[in-house]
Amino acid sequence: MTDEKKNGPDLTPTQMEWDEEADDLRLKSVGWKELWLKEDWWAIWVGLGIVIVAVIFFLNGGSIKWIAIKPAKWDSIGQAVSHLTAHLPQYLAMFLMWLLIFVAAVKAMGYKLSEFLPSFVFVFVFSVMIFIIGAWSQAHHYNLEPPLVALLLGMLISNLIGLPRWMDTGFRVEFYIKIGIVLLGATLPFTLIVWAGPVAIVQASIVSITTFLVIYFTAKKLGLDRRLGATLGAGGAVCGVSGAIAIAGAVGAKKEHAPIAITMVILWAIVMIFFLPLVSRALGLHAGVAGAWVGTSEFADAAGFAAAQAYGNVAENLPNIPGKQDDAVWAFTLMKVVGRDIWIGIWAFVLALISTMQWERKAGQKPNPAEIWWRFPKFVIGFVIASLVITFISQGYSFGDYNKVVKPELVGPVKTLRTWAFIFCFFSIGLTTRFRELASAGTKPFFAFTTGVVVNVLLGFVLSALVFASYWSNLSH
């Protein structure tokens, strides 16, 4: 295999074509090259770069809010058009900002700019339309939340109209969501991470271990390969797509195993985007509790953010739903990013140990402790640094001054750009979800994964809404 193939771009969540020469799917360290070849590191450079620029402007009495533009609330189409026309230079400036950032990143990672450029223009234009729909004063009453609109519109375009496959180069689901997570760190106080982190890790560990064991032993009972069972279990228990890819490599799975697990993750992640917010709304759950439930029970970061943000929007706009948007997003992040995602490397190492010492003793392979670092989701580092930076900047302000000065001039613009990154991601999920491909994975993997889904959702609800409800209901107090 050439270095270009080995060090090239990471697979997208719905990519089902795997390099035939990489049957073991094992990740290899590429040394310092990771800093400009890997998606996780580029998410850090982009996210922290935006945060640092915002901080520099703020410390010098300015703000980046001019370029962090978003549609204003509107009651009539005329109001929406007037806003867009009046602020067109700002939208164009923001578009150029994103375009230049992404061009530098995707070129370094080895993608074709001739494919990315028109694809991203498509994503951005539709994202503006989606944002405008979400700004309608009645949108929340009809569940027209931007994340859900983005997902549905994307799926309709992908499955009813169809787009050429080369456009997938611009539908960078995981890249967009990782940038959004780093930017999220700037809106999530580090003190909150320290306070709620242990609870998130305990809750996530209980659910993750239980879900993995249920899926794995169900898969074995159905006669599936144990390596496929482990890959399915990781997809449901740890971190969706990333977990499936990492564990497939760790256990030496066959080339078709990871795509099957990814298919199950995507299928159920889409279902949960709608199911969890709807049930939470019917039960009148606090935004923080619902966010924790989503973080415990969703199978992919991007899908979980869509569900949490959608429910947070509902809580922000409907008086019968307690809590705020930040409560849902913060709780989800603590559960998914702090509680589950950071354990990818540890799970990969443990299963690599079991695989090489018990399942494949004749292979002569020895598990490498460095694999924990190779598998570790590096963008989490950016998330923590962004949180520390903003927390340090804010420590000299009273709560009142924080809300009057820091929030609107520094945190608010970063939050707006974070939301744009999320919309790019949610729309891209829909555009890369092709139901014909999802239907080809087979029934046994589906039943094995679904047993884990049932346990995951029920156990996650009990822990979020009953056992640890007081923590999740008081995040912003």
BALUM-341693 format. One record per residue (C-alpha): residue in one letter; x, y, z. Coordinates in steps of 0.001 Angstrom, whole numbers, plus 500000, padded with zeros to 6 digits. Example, Ala and Ser with C-alpha at 12.3 -4.5 7.8 and 13.67 -1.06 7.14 Angstrom:
A512300495500507800S513670498940507140
***
This chain:
M500000500000500000T501331503459499171D501916506089501837E499194508169500238K496655505430500800K497788504737504313N497856508333505409G494934509586503389P491582510882504578D489533509052507176L486433507224505962T483163509115506023P480343507700508154T478393506209505247Q481306505180503065M480919501502502353E483905500992500078W487014499901501925D490565499582500650E491019495935499683E494602495995500927A493563497052504429D491637494015505607D492775494379509193L491723498071509298R494395498619511929L495358502244512470K499058503035512259S500843505990513712V502206508327511074G504189510428513503W504179514188513152K502366513888509822E499178513335511823L499197517037512645W498250517957509077L496955514684507643K494314513702510187E490805515093510462D490916515265514270W493926517562514252W492467519810511569A489321520112513678I491534521345516506W493403523846514319V490186525222512824G488186525310516061L490932526732518262G491935529148515502I488439530634515522V488415530806519324I491840532488519471V490854535069516852A487655535773518794V489650536206522023I492147538579520351F489314540769519046F487605540701522455L490741541651524402N491229544594522056G487700545881522546G486224544284519431S484228541210518454I483866538785515553K480081539023515724W479954540970512435I481080537879510531A479216535433512823I475865536301511273K472658534283511473P469053534842510287A466868536956512573K463416535922513785W460719536585511189D456938536395510851S456637536977507089I458702536024504055G459246539717503393Q461005540117506752A463285537150506031V464204538489502580S464824541995503955H467209540638506596L469115538543504067T469422541482501651A470527543934504331H473198541591505688L474329540015502410P477941541311502730Q478208539593506135Y476882536288504780L479322536466501872A482199537252504244M481301534314506470F481021532041503435L484509533074502280M485851532517505791W484529528948505928L485588528279502346L489203529378502874I489460527387506108F488041524213504581V490051524524501357A493286524587503372A492165521591505440V490819519314502703K493778520031500414A496215519050503171M494203515890503866G494362514874500222Y490900515556498817K490227517054495401L489369520739495520S487563520406492180E485092518126493977F484979519885497335L484378523454496145P481049523006494304S479897520541496943F480510522954499823V478827525816497944F475785523518497697V475949522765501435F476318526425502419V473465527736500277F471052525127501605S472304525706505167V471302529370504874M467827528286503753I467594525797506630F468659528441509128I466012530826507769I463305528174508164G464397527648511768A464177531409512425W460460531464511604S458509532512514701Q456248529440514428A458982526914513634H459152525484517153H455441524709517246Y455773522578514102N459055520883515104L460866522687512280E464108522809514227P467148523473511971P468920520163512792L465813518114511931V465014520186508831A468622519801507670L468525516038508142L465145515525506448L465941517819503532G469259516076503005M467645512628503006L464955513741500570I467542515112498147S469762512051498478N467048509409498097L464474511038495822I466659513163493573G470147511761494004L473496513478493730P476758512345492080R479021510443494459W481927512827493975M479942515454495901D480411513387499067T483831515072499268G482074518196500545F479652516347502798R482274516004505554V480011514838508383E482638513976510987F484893516930510136Y482090519436510578I480893517885513823K484408517734515289I484928521438514550G481559522107516166I482587520154519265V485835522124519621L483855525373519312L481385523982521834G484211523872524348A484352527678524207T480725527833525369L481034525149528064P482767526339531282F485591524050532378T484313524183535941L481138522498534702I483175519732533044V485004519109536324W481762519129538327A479602516922536108G482347514918534386P482560512128537011V478790511642536901A478893511500533099I481708508943533118V479935506725535682Q476625506852533804A478279506327530423S480351503411531729I477284501617533111V475362501963529856S478329501317527561I479467498112529245T475918496781529461T475122497656525827F478344496144524525L477832492850526354V474189492570525222I475048493182521556Y478138490972521612F476515487925523227T473351488311521120A475530488351518004K477305485181519148K473949483531519904L472836484340516345G475968482674514990L477792485834513888D481586486108513865R482770487326517274R484848490020515607L481681491308513960G479928491060517327A482662493151518954T482491495727516164L478701495955516437G478963496198520227A481460499054520028G479298500908517519G476392500801519953A478292501242523195V481167503619522605C481101506176519845G479118505050516836V481049505245513586S484416506079515150G484030503310517698A483119500761515010I486137501689512882A488538501693515834I487376498366517258A487276496726513813G490959497554513508A491734496474517045V490214492983516669G491360492371513086A487839492377511694K487087491446508098K486726494316505651E482928493979505529H482433494059509312A482956497778509917P480597498863507101I477883496584508526A478319498122511985I478364501629510512T475107500877508712M473455499831511977V474775502934513732I473492505278511045L470107503548510822W469383503749514544A471029507140514960I468540508573512460V465621506943514281M466815508326517625I467160511872516259F463360511957516070F462385509432518747L464291510837521732P463200514510521395L459591513529520687V459366511244523727S461195513795525880R458730516465524804A455742514197525503L457099513512528995G457992517178529574L461572516318530505H463933519044531638A466309520066528841G469328518874530837V467763515486531553A466780515032527921G470281516035526814A471826513440529126W469419510782527825V470353511650524257G474051511545525174T473605508129526748S471397506603524063E472429508134520733F474989506294518634A476730509091516749D477970512511517821A476402514335514889A472993512717515311G473091513299519057F473874516976518650A470963517271516240A468585515711518759A469937517652521765Q469969520979519967A466477520413518588Y465099519689522056G467056522607523496N465403524906520949V462006523617522022A462826524212525701E464026527716524881N460792528637523106L457995526687524791P457043527526528406N455948523978529299I459448522526528758P461815523411531629G465455524313531064K467453526116528394Q469082525183525110D472522525149526724D471297522645529328A470483520087526634V473648520665524624W475915520736527686A474412517574529182F474709515776525856T478327516853525481L479285515766528972M477651512379528438K478821511698524886V482145513498524545V483371513352528147G481562510184529184R481804507953526102D484030509241523305I487209509523525366W487101505799526094I487551504747522463G491280504186522876I490890502162526072W488200499948524536A490350499437521443F493346498423523540V491378496014525736L489732494315522758A493031494216520872L494481492438523913I491630489905523972S491768489409520214T495507488843519952M495931486787523133Q492779484633522949W491064484816519567E494188484832517408R496997483370519490K498742481990516417A498922485359514730G501883486364516866Q500655489901517326K501150491793520558P498840494611521659N500595497959521732P499749500360524587A500364503209522136E497159502139520423I495250503981523165W496778507217521879W496292506285518215R492601505599518815F491996508527521153P489687511130519532K492162514027519349F489481516663518808V488547516203522485I491863517919523290G490717520984521344F487369520893523139V489075520984526556I491575523713525563A488791525919524166S486867525523527425L489965526402529479V490724529494527375I487248530992527683T487020530049531359F490331531863531997I489205534950530077S485886535030531953Q487164534519535492G487647538236536150Y484017539088535392S481035538946537685F478059536872536576G476207540024535561D479131541418533556Y479672538035531948N476114538112530601K476410541751529532V479913541730528048V481573538330527594K478557536407526392P477386538759523599E480851539909522470L482925536704522777V480947533547523541G477860534418521475P479666534779518107V481597531540518692K478303529806519512T476806531101516240L479728529731514201R479391526471516126T475760526280515049W476735526797511402A479221523912511660F476469521733513112I474045522619510310F476708521740507716C477029518419509520F473320517619509885F472601518445506253S475559516297505190I474232513367507232G471030513474505227L472874513857501926T475033510795502628T472208508603503971R471117506267501185F468383503889502271R469180501386499547E472627500856501072L471287500706504618A468938497884503629S471773495630502442A473414494845505797G471343491762506674T468883490786509391K471114489080511990P473360492130512564F470202494235512721F468617492052515428A471850491889517430F472290495654517351T468613496309518054T468705494338521315G471443496705522431V469367499686521332V466455498620523532V468672498116526582N470607501304525864V467527503528525603L465715502096528642L468767502050530896G469792505507529690F466369506884530567V466408505390534068L469860506813534790S469184510243533247A465611510872534398L465694509098537760V469098508218539227F471123511283538162A468251513638537315S469287516276539883Y472685516697538236W471303517124534741S468528519469535874N470919521872537583L473768522258535080S473290525985534564H472498526851538182
***
